[in-house]
Amino acid sequence: LNTLFVDKNLRYHGLIQAFSRTNRIFDATKTFGNIVTFRDLEQHTIDAITLFGDKNTRNVVLERSYKEYLEGFKDVVSGEARRGYIEVVKELNERFQNVDEIEAEQDKKEFSKLFGEYLRIENILQNYDEYTYLKALQAIDSSDTDAIEKFKNTYFVTDEDIRDMQQIEILPDRRVQDYKSTYNDIRDWLRKEKGNTTAEKSKIDWDDVVFEIDLLKSQEINLDYILELIFEKNNKTKDKTALIEEIRGVIRASVGNRAKESLIVDFINDTDLDTITDKASIIESFFEYAQCKQAKEVSELIASENLNEEEAKRYIIVSLKREFVSENGIDFNSILPKMSPLNPLYLKKKHKVFQLITAFVEKFKGVGGKL
């Protein structure tokens, strides 16, 4: 159930049971439920939450007003001052205009904390109609009176509302994309640093940094969108170098498609994009290209590591179907070249093959095709 319409004076357990019908989420498709009430149930809701929780539960369960999330507020439970969207965006613009300059580890940490704060606030604001209006206004030319009138009629806002919205600084989509890409890069870099036992241990404590990957995934762009974007941009620019640079930024901002970066870039370089006539055709062309590439690279992987071909292909096919690689059981060991487990090189070889197949599966999962 996505939206519940209420025209009844619900109270206590009846209210909780009814409202709870909307609370089952479904990945990015449904991140929250909606309740539309035709009666004033605010106090009844507070009473019910207080009864079945405690005196502070209402401050945890009930969202703040749009204005408070925009400008900041004091948390009643913790007593902490919570910054609003406006202040966080201002700091991002002041401190991290150019993401290429985020090189020092301390800068990486501070950016990660700040952008994580932005993601959390923006995720909440997406629940408010006012934020939808604010985002939509960014695409309107303020000097185009017809467009402004259409905007007012569409969203039922006044000239004063528009003037207020124009005073609010928001991040352009391209800047957010660059920030997401850098955020993901820093996360990958940190994971490698923590796994590098030979490197000098960092003196900077990252324990207070939480990477909001679930929030990024909820805003995930799919592969079809990236391919359609390639088609649109190529029709405008006809410059593959500029196209690749822009598409790299889009891919790196995506948690699920980062591993496909080299595959997509190779497709752009190896394909005459001007011969592709529509968006459906570019998707079809990419999958044909990717399946050929997949078959070629799996053969190269098996040959270079001297793997048992039949067992290796069977193992990789299963891994592609379930979209992850496992070294549990005997299936993985059966693909390795004949070598005694007592051999000092055995574990090193096993680890290398596992890493190579993991990278292969991340790159080609969802592409399909035969090996």
C-alpha positions as CSV (number, residue, x, y, z in Angstrom):
1,L,0.0,0.0,0.0
2,N,1.5,3.3,-1.1
3,T,-1.1,5.9,0.0
4,L,-3.8,5.6,2.7
5,F,-6.7,8.2,2.6
6,V,-8.3,8.7,6.0
7,D,-11.7,10.3,6.6
8,K,-12.4,8.9,10.0
9,N,-11.5,9.9,13.6
10,L,-9.0,7.2,14.3
11,R,-7.5,6.8,17.8
12,Y,-4.8,4.8,19.6
13,H,-4.4,1.2,18.4
14,G,-6.8,1.7,15.5
15,L,-4.8,4.6,14.2
16,I,-1.4,2.8,14.6
17,Q,-2.8,-0.3,12.8
18,A,-4.2,1.8,9.9
19,F,-1.1,4.0,9.5
20,S,1.2,0.9,9.7
21,R,-0.4,-0.5,6.5
22,T,1.8,2.0,4.5
23,N,5.1,1.3,6.2
24,R,6.3,-1.7,4.1
25,I,9.1,-0.3,1.8
26,F,10.3,-1.7,-1.5
27,D,13.9,-0.6,-2.4
28,A,14.1,2.6,-4.4
29,T,10.6,2.1,-5.8
30,K,9.0,2.8,-2.4
31,T,11.1,4.4,0.3
32,F,8.1,5.5,2.4
33,G,4.3,5.5,2.6
34,N,1.9,8.3,2.4
35,I,-1.1,9.1,4.6
36,V,-3.6,11.7,3.5
37,T,-6.0,12.8,6.2
38,F,-9.2,14.7,5.7
39,R,-9.5,15.3,9.4
40,D,-7.2,16.9,11.9
41,L,-5.5,13.8,13.4
42,E,-2.3,15.4,14.6
43,Q,-3.1,15.2,18.4
44,H,-4.6,11.8,18.0
45,T,-1.4,10.6,16.3
46,I,0.8,12.2,19.1
47,D,-1.4,10.5,21.7
48,A,-1.2,7.1,20.1
49,I,2.6,7.3,19.6
50,T,3.1,8.4,23.2
51,L,0.9,5.6,24.5
52,F,2.6,2.8,22.6
53,G,6.1,4.3,22.9
54,D,7.3,6.8,25.5
55,K,7.2,10.6,26.0
56,N,10.1,11.1,23.6
57,T,8.8,8.8,20.9
58,R,6.9,11.5,19.1
59,N,10.1,13.4,18.6
60,V,11.6,10.4,16.9
61,V,8.6,9.2,14.8
62,L,7.1,12.5,13.6
63,E,9.0,14.4,11.0
64,R,9.9,18.1,11.5
65,S,8.5,20.8,9.3
66,Y,10.0,21.5,5.9
67,K,11.2,24.9,7.2
68,E,13.1,23.2,10.0
69,Y,14.9,20.8,7.7
70,L,15.7,23.7,5.5
71,E,17.0,26.1,8.1
72,G,17.9,23.8,11.0
73,F,16.5,23.0,14.4
74,K,17.3,21.8,17.9
75,D,16.8,18.1,18.6
76,V,14.5,17.7,21.6
77,V,15.8,14.3,22.6
78,S,19.6,14.9,22.3
79,G,19.6,18.6,22.8
80,E,21.9,18.9,19.7
81,A,21.6,21.6,17.1
82,R,20.8,20.1,13.7
83,R,22.0,22.0,10.7
84,G,19.6,22.6,7.9
85,Y,19.9,22.1,4.1
86,I,20.8,25.7,3.5
87,E,23.8,25.8,5.8
88,V,25.1,22.4,4.6
89,V,24.9,23.5,0.9
90,K,26.6,26.8,1.7
91,E,29.5,25.0,3.3
92,L,29.8,22.5,0.4
93,N,30.0,25.4,-2.0
94,E,32.5,27.3,0.0
95,R,34.8,24.5,0.9
96,F,34.6,22.0,-2.0
97,Q,34.0,24.0,-5.2
98,N,36.5,21.8,-7.1
99,V,36.4,18.1,-6.2
100,D,39.8,17.6,-7.9
101,E,41.4,19.5,-5.0
102,I,40.2,17.0,-2.4
103,E,43.6,15.2,-2.1
104,A,44.7,15.3,1.5
105,E,43.3,12.6,3.7
106,Q,41.9,15.1,6.2
107,D,40.1,16.9,3.3
108,K,38.7,13.5,2.2
109,K,37.3,12.8,5.6
110,E,35.8,16.2,6.1
111,F,34.2,16.1,2.6
112,S,32.8,12.6,3.3
113,K,31.2,13.7,6.6
114,L,29.8,16.9,5.0
115,F,28.4,15.2,1.9
116,G,26.9,12.4,4.0
117,E,25.1,15.0,6.1
118,Y,23.8,16.5,2.8
119,L,22.5,13.1,1.6
120,R,20.7,12.5,4.9
121,I,18.9,15.9,4.8
122,E,18.1,15.8,1.1
123,N,16.7,12.3,1.5
124,I,14.2,13.7,4.1
125,L,13.4,16.8,2.1
126,Q,12.4,14.6,-0.9
127,N,9.2,13.7,1.2
128,Y,8.0,17.3,1.0
129,D,6.1,18.8,-1.9
130,E,7.8,22.1,-1.3
131,Y,11.2,20.6,-2.1
132,T,9.8,19.1,-5.3
133,Y,8.7,22.6,-6.3
134,L,12.1,24.0,-5.4
135,K,13.9,21.5,-7.6
136,A,11.4,22.0,-10.5
137,L,12.0,25.8,-10.4
138,Q,15.7,25.3,-11.2
139,A,14.8,24.3,-14.7
140,I,12.7,27.4,-15.3
141,D,14.1,30.5,-17.0
142,S,13.1,33.3,-14.5
143,S,12.8,35.8,-17.4
144,D,10.3,33.6,-19.3
145,T,6.9,34.9,-18.1
146,D,5.0,32.1,-19.8
147,A,7.1,29.4,-18.2
148,I,6.7,31.1,-14.8
149,E,2.9,31.2,-15.2
150,K,2.8,27.6,-16.2
151,F,4.9,26.7,-13.1
152,K,2.5,28.6,-10.8
153,N,-0.5,26.9,-12.3
154,T,1.1,23.5,-12.1
155,Y,2.3,23.7,-8.5
156,F,-0.3,26.2,-7.2
157,V,2.3,28.7,-5.9
158,T,2.3,32.4,-5.8
159,D,4.8,35.1,-7.0
160,E,5.8,35.5,-3.3
161,D,6.4,31.7,-3.1
162,I,8.6,31.9,-6.1
163,R,10.6,34.8,-4.8
164,D,11.2,32.9,-1.6
165,M,12.4,29.8,-3.5
166,Q,14.7,31.9,-5.6
167,Q,16.5,33.0,-2.5
168,I,17.4,29.4,-1.6
169,E,20.7,28.1,-2.9
170,I,20.6,24.5,-4.1
171,L,23.3,22.3,-5.6
172,P,23.1,21.9,-9.4
173,D,22.6,18.4,-10.7
174,R,26.1,18.3,-12.2
175,R,27.7,19.3,-9.0
176,V,25.8,16.6,-7.1
177,Q,26.9,14.1,-9.6
178,D,30.6,15.2,-9.2
179,Y,30.2,15.0,-5.4
180,K,28.7,11.5,-5.6
181,S,31.5,10.3,-7.8
182,T,34.1,11.7,-5.4
183,Y,32.3,10.3,-2.4
184,N,32.3,6.8,-4.0
185,D,36.0,7.2,-5.0
186,I,36.9,8.1,-1.4
187,R,35.0,5.1,0.0
188,D,36.8,2.8,-2.5
189,W,40.2,4.4,-1.6
190,L,39.5,4.0,2.1
191,R,38.6,0.3,1.8
192,K,41.9,-0.3,-0.1
193,E,43.9,1.6,2.5
194,K,42.4,-0.5,5.3
195,G,43.1,-3.7,3.4
196,N,46.7,-2.7,2.7
197,T,48.7,-4.3,5.6
198,T,52.1,-3.0,4.3
199,A,51.2,0.7,4.2
200,E,51.9,3.0,7.1
201,K,48.9,3.2,9.3
202,S,47.0,6.5,9.1
203,K,46.8,8.8,12.1
204,I,43.4,10.1,11.1
205,D,40.4,8.3,12.7
206,W,37.6,7.5,10.3
207,D,35.4,5.7,12.8
208,D,32.9,8.7,13.0
209,V,32.4,8.7,9.2
210,V,29.4,6.7,7.9
211,F,29.2,6.3,4.2
212,E,25.5,6.6,3.2
213,I,25.6,3.9,0.5
214,D,21.9,2.9,1.0
215,L,20.9,6.5,0.3
216,L,23.0,6.6,-2.9
217,K,21.4,3.3,-4.0
218,S,17.9,4.7,-3.4
219,Q,18.9,7.4,-6.0
220,E,20.6,4.9,-8.3
221,I,20.5,5.4,-12.1
222,N,20.2,2.3,-14.2
223,L,22.3,1.1,-17.1
224,D,19.6,1.9,-19.7
225,Y,19.6,5.5,-18.5
226,I,23.4,5.8,-19.0
227,L,23.1,4.3,-22.5
228,E,20.3,6.6,-23.5
229,L,22.3,9.5,-22.2
230,I,25.2,8.4,-24.4
231,F,22.8,8.5,-27.4
232,E,21.5,12.0,-26.5
233,K,25.0,13.5,-25.8
234,N,26.5,12.0,-28.9
235,N,23.8,13.6,-31.1
236,K,24.7,17.0,-29.6
237,T,28.5,17.0,-29.3
238,K,29.9,14.4,-31.8
239,D,33.0,14.6,-29.7
240,K,33.9,11.2,-28.2
241,T,36.6,12.6,-25.8
242,A,34.1,15.1,-24.3
243,L,31.4,12.4,-24.3
244,I,33.6,9.9,-22.4
245,E,34.6,12.5,-19.8
246,E,31.0,13.3,-19.1
247,I,29.8,9.7,-19.0
248,R,32.7,8.7,-16.7
249,G,31.3,11.2,-14.2
250,V,27.8,9.7,-14.4
251,I,29.1,6.1,-14.0
252,R,31.3,6.9,-11.1
253,A,28.4,8.6,-9.3
254,S,26.5,5.3,-9.5
255,V,27.3,2.6,-6.9
256,G,25.9,-0.2,-9.1
257,N,27.6,0.7,-12.4
258,R,31.1,1.8,-11.4
259,A,32.5,-1.6,-12.2
260,K,31.2,-1.3,-15.8
261,E,33.1,1.9,-16.5
262,S,35.8,0.3,-18.7
263,L,33.2,-1.7,-20.5
264,I,31.0,1.3,-21.3
265,V,34.0,3.4,-22.3
266,D,35.3,0.6,-24.6
267,F,31.8,0.5,-26.2
268,I,31.9,4.2,-27.0
269,N,35.4,4.0,-28.4
270,D,34.7,0.8,-30.5
271,T,31.3,1.8,-31.8
272,D,30.2,4.2,-34.6
273,L,27.6,5.9,-32.5
274,D,26.5,8.0,-35.5
275,T,25.0,5.0,-37.1
276,I,22.7,4.3,-34.2
277,T,19.3,5.8,-34.9
278,D,17.4,5.6,-31.6
279,K,17.7,4.9,-27.9
280,A,16.4,1.3,-28.2
281,S,19.1,0.5,-30.7
282,I,21.9,1.8,-28.6
283,I,20.8,-0.5,-25.7
284,E,20.6,-3.4,-28.1
285,S,24.0,-2.6,-29.6
286,F,25.6,-2.3,-26.1
287,F,24.3,-5.7,-25.0
288,E,25.6,-7.3,-28.2
289,Y,29.0,-5.7,-27.7
290,A,29.1,-6.6,-24.0
291,Q,28.3,-10.2,-24.6
292,C,31.1,-10.5,-27.2
293,K,33.4,-8.8,-24.8
294,Q,32.4,-11.1,-22.0
295,A,33.1,-14.3,-24.0
296,K,36.5,-12.9,-25.1
297,E,37.6,-11.9,-21.6
298,V,36.5,-15.1,-19.9
299,S,38.6,-17.1,-22.4
300,E,41.6,-14.7,-21.7
301,L,41.1,-15.1,-18.0
302,I,41.0,-18.9,-18.1
303,A,44.1,-19.0,-20.4
304,S,46.2,-16.5,-18.4
305,E,45.5,-18.2,-15.1
306,N,45.7,-21.8,-16.5
307,L,42.3,-22.6,-15.1
308,N,40.2,-25.8,-15.6
309,E,38.1,-24.5,-18.5
310,E,35.0,-26.5,-18.2
311,E,34.8,-26.1,-14.4
312,A,35.7,-22.4,-14.6
313,K,33.0,-21.5,-17.1
314,R,30.4,-23.4,-15.1
315,Y,31.5,-21.6,-11.9
316,I,31.5,-18.1,-13.6
317,I,28.0,-18.7,-15.2
318,V,26.6,-19.5,-11.7
319,S,28.3,-16.5,-10.2
320,L,26.9,-14.2,-13.0
321,K,23.4,-15.5,-12.3
322,R,23.5,-14.9,-8.6
323,E,25.6,-11.7,-9.2
324,F,28.3,-12.4,-6.6
325,V,31.3,-14.7,-6.2
326,S,31.8,-17.2,-3.4
327,E,34.8,-19.3,-2.5
328,N,33.0,-21.5,-0.1
329,G,32.7,-25.2,-0.9
330,I,34.6,-27.2,-3.5
331,D,33.3,-25.5,-6.7
332,F,35.9,-22.7,-6.5
333,N,38.8,-25.0,-5.7
334,S,37.9,-27.2,-8.7
335,I,38.6,-24.4,-11.2
336,L,42.2,-23.8,-10.0
337,P,45.2,-25.3,-11.8
338,K,46.5,-28.5,-10.2
339,M,48.7,-27.5,-7.3
340,S,49.2,-28.9,-3.8
341,P,47.5,-26.9,-1.0
342,L,50.9,-27.2,0.8
343,N,52.6,-25.3,-2.0
344,P,53.5,-21.8,-0.6
345,L,52.1,-20.3,-3.9
346,Y,48.7,-22.0,-3.6
347,L,46.9,-19.5,-1.4
348,K,48.4,-16.6,-3.3
349,K,47.1,-18.1,-6.6
350,K,43.7,-18.8,-5.1
351,H,43.4,-15.2,-3.8
352,K,44.4,-13.8,-7.2
353,V,41.9,-15.9,-9.2
354,F,39.2,-15.0,-6.7
355,Q,39.9,-11.3,-7.1
356,L,40.0,-11.5,-10.9
357,I,36.7,-13.4,-11.1
358,T,35.0,-11.0,-8.7
359,A,36.0,-8.1,-10.9
360,F,34.8,-10.0,-14.0
361,V,31.4,-10.7,-12.4
362,E,31.0,-7.1,-11.2
363,K,31.8,-5.9,-14.7
364,F,29.5,-8.3,-16.7
365,K,26.6,-9.1,-14.3
366,G,23.3,-8.2,-15.9
367,V,24.7,-8.4,-19.4
368,G,23.7,-11.9,-20.2
369,G,25.0,-14.0,-23.1
370,K,26.8,-17.3,-23.3
371,L,30.3,-18.1,-22.3
